Amino acid sequence: MRRSVYEPEHESLRETVREFIDRHVRPREAEFIAARQIPRDVWLEAGKQGLLGLQVPEEYGGGGVADDYRFSAVVGEEMAGFSVALGSSFGIHADVNAPYLTKLTTPEQRERWLPRYCTGELWTAIGMTEPSAGSDLAALKTTAVRDGDVWVINGSKTFITNGYNADLVIVAARTDPAKGAKGISLFAVETGMPGFSRGRKLDKVGQPEADTAELFFQDVRVPQANLIGEQDRGFIHMMQQLPQERIGAAVANLALTRSVLTETLAYVKQRRAFGQPIGSFQHNKFLLAELETKVEVSQAFVDRCVLAHVDADLSAVDAAKAKWWTAQVQSEVLDACVQLHGGYGYMTEYRAARAWMDSRVTKIWAGSNEIMKELIGRDLGL
């Protein structure tokens, strides 16, 4: 079914992203995996191509298309369609963090950070998750105590994408313990601030090229000028921005799923057993018919959610539906693709195997699937 969500200008950007991937990412994928990170020169090239600041106003060097999320969705589709790691690394910076750094910042902060954010000179991450607080953001323990015109931050974060190399991390910290969720604020912690350190690059099941790290804060003195948004409203700010993160996750989930399913369809047509292509066996034919239908139907809903977000009408519940459902469909499809490849599907030289490992976390991050269903259930009055 032909998708109608994108216009010619969006498809033009898609070609730019594909060319960027073909020239600067695909030939070096093995290098990135070995280094367990995407090197800065690739980020700088993405900045030159205008892929990092689409949601940033033009006056700061951005694309000035924040009111049309379809541009960001196209980038997300192509990045994640290549690999989960590429999609998540660039997505955290250019999609997830963009609203925090454009909508919640002061003019002085925007002048200070956004031009370098757009060029790739300022690499960003976001520090929400803690060892004892993942989906339950209201339970975070990192603290920020006011001392004159600075805030003293103590605590730690974990599972932070881009955390090992980020120049600026948006950190959620408790500024008023007595207020619970209403006592959390957001701060920009920058590389070089005394007391800010990083642990090892975490050894993940998949996505080795996405640098993921632990972050530690020991009496880190952050100036008041680095407070993002309003004091004690950090939890509200995060809740307001999570729908965009979740629809971005849904877009990425389906892009990878579609890409691997397409490759698998080609594989089962040429791989033969018992004298015929394995795709022609009734079980496999029926299985692939089911998978194709699930992806197509899911895509229709996600496209509708993207358009709703463009119209500022995407609800948190619909974003939760899109996030959990696409993660579930992705899991089913990729597992089946591995099975259809047989023993080769268990070899990391095959993309189906790598995608299967890389994508398992999509049912956990951006709010676990269980939390998504909890949100949906509450909306049903249950």
VENWODA-V813331 format. One record per residue. N is the residue number from 0. PHI is phi in degrees with one decimal (999 if undefined). OMEGA is omega as a letter, one per 30 degrees, with the letter a starting at -180 (* if undefined). D_FIRST is the distance of its C-alpha to the first C-alpha in Angstrom with 1 decimal. Layout:
# VENWODA-V813331
N PHI OMEGA D_FIRST
N PHI OMEGA D_FIRST
This chain:
# VENWODA-V813331
0 999 a 0.0
1 -71.2 l 3.8
2 -81.0 a 6.3
3 -114.1 a 9.3
4 -74.0 a 11.9
5 -105.6 l 13.6
6 -101.5 a 16.0
7 -54.3 a 17.6
8 -67.7 l 20.4
9 -72.6 l 18.3
10 -68.2 l 16.7
11 -64.3 l 20.4
12 -63.7 l 21.5
13 -57.3 l 18.9
14 -64.3 l 20.6
15 -63.8 l 23.9
16 -64.4 l 23.1
17 -61.8 l 22.0
18 -64.9 l 25.2
19 -59.3 a 27.2
20 -64.7 a 26.0
21 -65.2 a 26.5
22 -90.4 a 30.0
23 -116.3 a 31.4
24 -116.6 a 29.7
25 -55.2 a 28.5
26 -68.3 a 31.9
27 -114.6 a 33.8
28 -56.5 a 31.8
29 -61.5 l 34.7
30 -63.4 l 37.1
31 -63.5 a 35.3
32 -63.9 a 35.3
33 -65.2 a 39.0
34 -81.0 a 39.9
35 57.9 l 37.8
36 -171.7 l 36.7
37 -95.7 a 34.8
38 -65.0 a 37.7
39 -63.1 a 38.6
40 -62.6 l 38.2
41 -71.7 l 34.5
42 -63.5 l 34.4
43 -64.5 l 36.5
44 -67.0 l 34.2
45 -61.3 l 31.2
46 -63.7 l 33.5
47 -61.5 a 34.2
48 -82.4 l 30.5
49 76.0 a 30.3
50 -92.4 a 27.9
51 -100.3 a 30.3
52 -124.5 a 31.2
53 -58.1 a 28.2
54 -89.6 a 29.3
55 -94.3 l 32.9
56 -56.3 a 34.6
57 -59.9 a 35.4
58 -62.7 l 39.1
59 -105.1 l 38.9
60 95.4 a 37.0
61 -93.5 a 33.5
62 -83.8 l 30.3
63 67.4 a 30.9
64 -119.5 a 27.3
65 -62.3 a 27.9
66 -82.7 l 26.7
67 -129.9 a 23.1
68 -64.0 a 21.9
69 -60.5 l 18.7
70 -64.3 l 21.0
71 -66.4 l 22.2
72 -64.5 l 18.8
73 -62.1 l 17.8
74 -61.7 l 21.1
75 -61.2 l 20.6
76 -62.1 a 17.3
77 -72.4 l 19.0
78 -64.2 a 22.3
79 -70.3 l 21.1
80 -62.0 l 18.7
81 -80.7 l 21.9
82 -162.4 l 24.1
83 -59.9 a 24.7
84 -62.3 l 28.2
85 -63.0 l 27.1
86 -63.0 a 24.7
87 -72.8 a 27.3
88 -63.1 l 30.2
89 -74.5 a 28.8
90 -66.0 l 26.9
91 -57.7 a 30.2
92 -70.4 a 31.9
93 -88.4 a 29.5
94 -116.5 a 27.4
95 -65.7 a 29.4
96 -80.4 a 32.8
97 -55.3 a 31.9
98 -62.7 l 32.4
99 -63.1 a 35.7
100 -88.8 l 37.1
101 -111.0 a 36.0
102 -92.8 a 36.3
103 -106.0 a 39.2
104 -93.4 l 41.4
105 -84.5 l 44.4
106 -55.2 l 44.8
107 -64.5 l 47.1
108 -65.5 l 44.7
109 -63.8 l 41.9
110 -62.3 a 44.2
111 -75.8 a 45.3
112 -109.4 a 42.0
113 -65.9 l 39.0
114 -57.8 l 39.9
115 -74.7 l 40.3
116 -60.7 a 37.3
117 -71.3 a 35.1
118 -84.0 a 36.8
119 92.1 l 36.6
120 -73.8 l 40.4
121 -112.0 a 40.1
122 -89.1 a 38.0
123 -121.4 l 37.2
124 -141.4 l 36.6
125 -131.3 a 36.8
126 -106.5 l 39.4
127 -103.5 a 38.5
128 -68.3 l 38.7
129 -124.7 l 42.2
130 -53.8 a 43.7
131 -114.0 a 44.3
132 -147.5 l 41.5
133 -105.1 l 37.8
134 -66.3 l 35.6
135 -89.7 a 38.8
136 -63.6 a 39.3
137 -68.4 a 42.1
138 -96.6 a 44.2
139 -62.8 a 44.4
140 -112.1 l 47.9
141 -61.2 a 48.0
142 -116.3 l 50.5
143 -133.8 a 51.4
144 -112.0 a 55.0
145 -72.1 l 56.2
146 -138.2 a 59.2
147 69.0 a 60.2
148 -99.4 l 57.5
149 -130.5 l 55.6
150 -116.2 l 53.7
151 -101.9 a 54.6
152 -103.0 l 51.7
153 -135.1 l 52.1
154 146.3 a 49.7
155 -153.6 l 46.9
156 -132.5 l 43.1
157 -142.4 a 41.1
158 59.8 a 37.7
159 -91.5 l 37.4
160 -65.0 a 34.6
161 71.5 a 36.2
162 -62.5 a 39.5
163 -72.1 a 41.6
164 -117.6 a 41.2
165 -59.7 l 40.3
166 -85.5 l 42.7
167 -143.0 l 41.9
168 -120.6 l 40.9
169 -80.8 a 40.2
170 -111.4 l 42.3
171 -90.3 a 42.4
172 -139.3 a 46.0
173 -83.6 a 48.1
174 -103.0 l 50.4
175 -145.9 a 51.9
176 -56.7 a 52.2
177 -74.0 a 53.5
178 -97.4 a 50.3
179 61.5 a 47.9
180 -63.3 a 44.3
181 -86.3 l 45.8
182 -122.8 a 47.9
183 -115.1 l 45.3
184 -130.1 a 45.0
185 -113.7 a 43.0
186 -133.8 l 44.8
187 -94.0 l 44.0
188 -99.5 a 45.9
189 -110.4 l 46.4
190 -53.7 l 47.3
191 96.6 l 51.1
192 -68.6 a 52.0
193 -54.9 l 54.9
194 94.9 l 54.1
195 -93.6 a 50.3
196 -136.8 a 49.5
197 -125.0 l 46.8
198 -83.4 a 46.9
199 -68.1 l 45.5
200 -68.5 a 42.0
201 -72.7 a 40.6
202 -90.9 a 39.8
203 -93.3 l 36.4
204 -63.7 l 34.6
205 -137.2 l 31.8
206 51.6 a 31.0
207 -62.6 a 34.4
208 -81.1 l 33.7
209 -91.5 a 33.1
210 -69.2 a 36.6
211 -131.0 a 37.3
212 -143.1 l 40.8
213 -90.8 l 43.3
214 -122.7 a 44.9
215 -127.5 a 48.5
216 -127.5 l 50.4
217 -123.6 a 54.1
218 53.0 l 55.8
219 -77.8 a 53.3
220 -93.2 a 54.6
221 -108.8 a 51.7
222 -65.6 l 52.8
223 -54.4 a 52.0
224 -65.5 l 50.2
225 -103.2 l 47.5
226 -70.0 a 46.7
227 -103.9 a 43.1
228 77.0 a 42.5
229 -91.5 l 45.1
230 -60.6 l 47.6
231 69.6 l 46.9
232 -113.2 a 43.4
233 -62.0 l 41.6
234 -63.7 l 40.0
235 -64.0 l 38.7
236 -58.4 a 37.4
237 -64.5 l 35.5
238 -63.7 a 34.1
239 -69.5 a 32.9
240 -93.5 a 31.1
241 -60.8 l 29.6
242 -55.9 l 26.5
243 -66.2 l 25.5
244 -60.4 a 26.4
245 -75.1 l 24.3
246 -71.3 l 21.1
247 -62.3 l 21.7
248 -64.6 l 22.2
249 -64.5 l 18.9
250 -58.0 a 17.0
251 -66.1 a 19.1
252 -55.8 a 18.7
253 -71.6 l 14.9
254 -63.5 l 15.3
255 -64.9 a 18.0
256 -59.1 l 16.3
257 -60.7 a 13.2
258 -62.1 a 15.8
259 -71.4 l 18.1
260 -63.9 l 15.7
261 -60.9 l 14.6
262 -64.7 a 18.4
263 -68.2 l 19.2
264 -60.1 l 17.0
265 -65.4 a 18.9
266 -64.6 a 22.1
267 -71.2 l 21.9
268 -81.0 a 21.4
269 -104.5 l 24.6
270 -78.9 a 26.7
271 -114.1 l 28.9
272 -150.7 a 31.1
273 53.8 l 33.3
274 82.0 l 32.5
275 -150.0 l 28.8
276 -60.1 a 25.6
277 -65.8 l 25.3
278 -69.9 a 21.6
279 -84.9 l 22.8
280 -67.0 a 24.9
281 -56.7 a 23.7
282 -58.5 a 23.9
283 -66.1 l 21.9
284 -62.6 l 19.2
285 -66.1 l 19.0
286 -60.3 a 19.1
287 -66.6 l 16.3
288 -63.2 l 14.2
289 -65.9 a 15.2
290 -64.4 l 14.7
291 -59.9 a 11.1
292 -65.4 l 10.5
293 -60.5 a 12.7
294 -67.2 a 11.1
295 -62.5 a 7.6
296 -65.3 l 9.8
297 -62.9 l 12.2
298 -62.0 l 10.0
299 -61.9 l 9.4
300 -69.4 a 13.2
301 -64.9 l 14.2
302 -59.1 l 12.5
303 -63.4 l 14.4
304 -67.0 l 17.4
305 -60.9 l 17.3
306 -64.8 l 17.5
307 -63.3 l 20.2
308 -67.8 l 22.1
309 -58.9 a 22.0
310 -87.0 a 23.6
311 56.8 a 26.0
312 -127.2 l 24.9
313 -84.4 a 23.6
314 -81.0 l 25.9
315 -61.1 a 27.4
316 -70.5 l 26.2
317 -65.5 l 22.5
318 -64.0 l 22.8
319 -64.4 l 24.6
320 -60.0 a 22.0
321 -64.5 a 19.3
322 -65.3 a 21.8
323 -71.5 a 23.0
324 -66.5 a 19.9
325 -68.2 l 18.1
326 -65.1 l 21.4
327 -69.3 l 21.7
328 -62.3 l 18.3
329 -57.4 a 19.1
330 -60.2 a 22.5
331 -64.4 a 21.3
332 -67.3 a 18.8
333 -67.7 l 21.2
334 -62.7 l 24.1
335 -66.2 l 22.4
336 -64.1 l 21.6
337 -60.2 a 25.3
338 -62.0 a 26.3
339 -68.3 l 24.4
340 -80.1 a 26.2
341 64.9 a 29.5
342 -59.0 l 32.4
343 -64.5 l 30.7
344 -67.0 l 28.3
345 -99.3 a 31.5
346 -98.6 a 32.5
347 -67.6 l 31.8
348 -71.1 l 31.4
349 -95.0 a 28.0
350 -63.8 a 25.3
351 -59.0 l 24.1
352 -68.2 a 27.6
353 -65.2 l 27.9
354 -64.1 l 24.6
355 -59.1 l 25.7
356 -70.4 a 29.0
357 -60.7 a 27.8
358 -89.3 a 25.3
359 -57.6 a 27.7
360 -71.2 a 29.0
361 -66.9 l 25.8
362 -85.9 a 26.8
363 -114.9 a 30.1
364 -75.1 a 29.9
365 59.3 a 29.1
366 96.8 a 30.5
367 -61.4 l 30.3
368 -59.1 l 27.9
369 -64.2 l 30.9
370 -66.6 l 31.7
371 -59.7 a 28.2
372 -69.6 l 28.6
373 -63.1 l 32.1
374 -62.1 a 30.8
375 -65.6 l 28.3
376 -62.2 l 31.1
377 -62.0 a 33.6
378 -65.1 l 31.2
379 -82.8 a 31.3
380 81.7 a 35.1
381 -99.9 * 35.8
